[in-house]
């Protein structure tokens, strides 16, 4: 098993907790839902034989702290965090794997910071804007309810609401 380095990075409005393991070309794993730096340990440990694998806690999750907890977090904010993290680690384009929300972040990263992305695998991005009108309206309402539950009751309740 490889050694995992745990570090913090200060970004505008937050401090990000991240983990690095392995050596080789950089691969960042972007978790969805309540996934944090530890959520991909199994696959990250395996891939560390071939890559320097980076995982991190999105702002507000686990060990990553937000300066203003009342801040309404947007996809672009999370993507900016990934951009800052990658800029701190390398000047080279990297491999990106994103699942769910992480897939949306990866797509946004590739669109706004293409020089940082060597290859992107976007697994199951919840791209509601591609749905027919009625389904999109329902999906947006569901997402707003999940976000409100998160603000009122925290991540565990929001994840429970999401699975309903």
C-alpha positions in Angstrom: 0.0 0.0 0.0 1.3 3.5 -0.9 1.8 6.4 1.5 -0.9 9.1 1.5 0.1 12.7 2.1 -2.6 14.9 3.7 -2.5 18.6 3.1 -4.5 21.8 3.3 -4.8 24.6 0.7 -6.1 28.0 1.3 -8.4 29.2 -1.5 -10.7 32.3 -1.6 -13.4 31.8 1.1 -12.3 28.3 2.3 -9.5 25.9 3.3 -9.4 22.7 1.3 -8.3 19.4 2.8 -6.7 17.1 0.2 -4.8 13.8 -0.1 -2.1 12.7 -2.5 -0.8 9.2 -3.1 1.3 7.4 -5.7 3.5 8.8 -8.4 3.2 9.4 -12.1 0.8 11.6 -14.1 -1.7 13.5 -11.9 -5.2 12.2 -11.7 -7.8 14.0 -9.6 -11.0 12.3 -8.5 -14.0 14.5 -8.1 -16.6 13.0 -5.9 -20.3 13.5 -6.1 -22.9 13.9 -3.3 -21.3 13.8 0.2 -18.2 12.2 -1.1 -15.0 13.5 0.5 -11.3 12.8 0.1 -11.8 9.4 1.7 -14.7 8.4 -0.4 -12.5 7.0 -3.2 -9.8 5.4 -1.0 -10.3 1.9 -2.6 -9.9 3.0 -6.2 -7.4 5.7 -5.4 -5.1 3.2 -3.6 -5.2 0.9 -6.6 -4.6 3.7 -9.2 -1.7 5.0 -7.1 0.4 2.3 -8.7 0.1 4.2 -12.0 -0.8 7.8 -11.1 -0.4 10.5 -8.5 -4.0 10.4 -7.3 -5.5 13.5 -5.6 -8.8 13.4 -3.7 -10.2 16.3 -1.7 -13.0 17.4 0.5 -15.2 19.9 -1.2 -15.6 23.1 0.7 -18.0 22.5 3.6 -17.5 18.7 3.7 -15.5 16.9 6.3 -12.2 18.7 6.9 -12.6 21.5 4.3 -13.9 24.6 6.0 -15.9 27.5 4.6 -15.2 31.1 5.9 -18.9 32.1 5.5 -21.2 29.1 6.2 -24.2 31.2 4.9 -22.6 31.3 1.5 -24.8 29.8 -1.3 -22.4 27.4 -3.0 -22.5 27.2 -6.7 -21.0 24.7 -9.2 -18.6 27.4 -10.3 -17.3 27.9 -6.8 -16.5 24.2 -6.5 -14.9 24.2 -9.9 -12.8 27.3 -9.0 -11.6 25.3 -5.9 -10.5 22.4 -8.2 -8.7 25.0 -10.5 -6.8 26.5 -7.5 -5.9 23.0 -6.2 -4.6 21.9 -9.6 -2.7 25.1 -10.0 -1.0 24.6 -6.7 0.0 21.0 -7.6 1.2 21.2 -11.3 1.4 23.4 -14.4 0.7 20.4 -16.6 -2.8 19.2 -17.7 -4.2 16.4 -15.6 -6.5 13.4 -15.8 -9.9 14.1 -14.3 -12.5 11.6 -13.2 -15.7 13.0 -11.9 -18.9 11.2 -10.7 -22.3 12.8 -10.4 -21.7 16.4 -9.1 -18.0 15.7 -9.7 -18.8 15.0 -13.3 -20.5 18.4 -13.6 -17.5 20.0 -12.0 -15.2 18.2 -14.4 -17.2 19.4 -17.4 -17.2 23.0 -16.0 -13.4 22.7 -15.4 -12.8 21.5 -19.0 -15.0 24.4 -20.3 -13.5 27.2 -18.2 -9.9 26.0 -17.6 -9.2 23.7 -20.6 -5.5 24.0 -20.2 -5.7 22.1 -16.9 -7.5 19.0 -18.3 -5.7 16.3 -20.2 -8.5 13.8 -20.3 -11.9 13.9 -18.5 -14.1 11.0 -17.7 -17.5 12.4 -16.6 -19.6 9.6 -15.1 -23.3 10.2 -14.7 -23.4 14.0 -14.6 -26.9 15.2 -13.4 -27.3 17.5 -16.4 -31.0 18.4 -15.8 -30.9 21.1 -18.5 -30.9 18.3 -21.1 -34.2 16.8 -19.8 -37.6 17.5 -21.4 -39.4 20.5 -19.8 -41.7 18.6 -17.4 -38.8 16.3 -16.1 -36.5 19.3 -15.9 -39.0 21.3 -13.8 -39.4 18.4 -11.4 -35.7 17.8 -11.2 -35.0 21.4 -10.4 -37.7 21.4 -7.7 -36.2 18.2 -6.2 -32.7 19.8 -6.2 -34.0 22.9 -4.5 -35.6 20.8 -1.8 -32.4 18.9 -1.2 -30.4 22.1 -1.0 -33.0 23.5 1.5 -32.8 20.4 3.6 -29.0 20.7 3.6 -29.2 24.3 4.8 -31.7 23.4 7.6 -30.6 19.9 8.7 -27.1 19.2 7.3 -25.6 16.7 4.8 -27.0 13.5 6.2 -30.6 14.7 5.9 -29.9 16.1 2.5 -28.5 12.8 1.2 -31.5 11.0 2.7 -33.8 13.5 0.9 -31.9 12.9 -2.3 -32.4 9.2 -2.2 -36.2 9.5 -1.9 
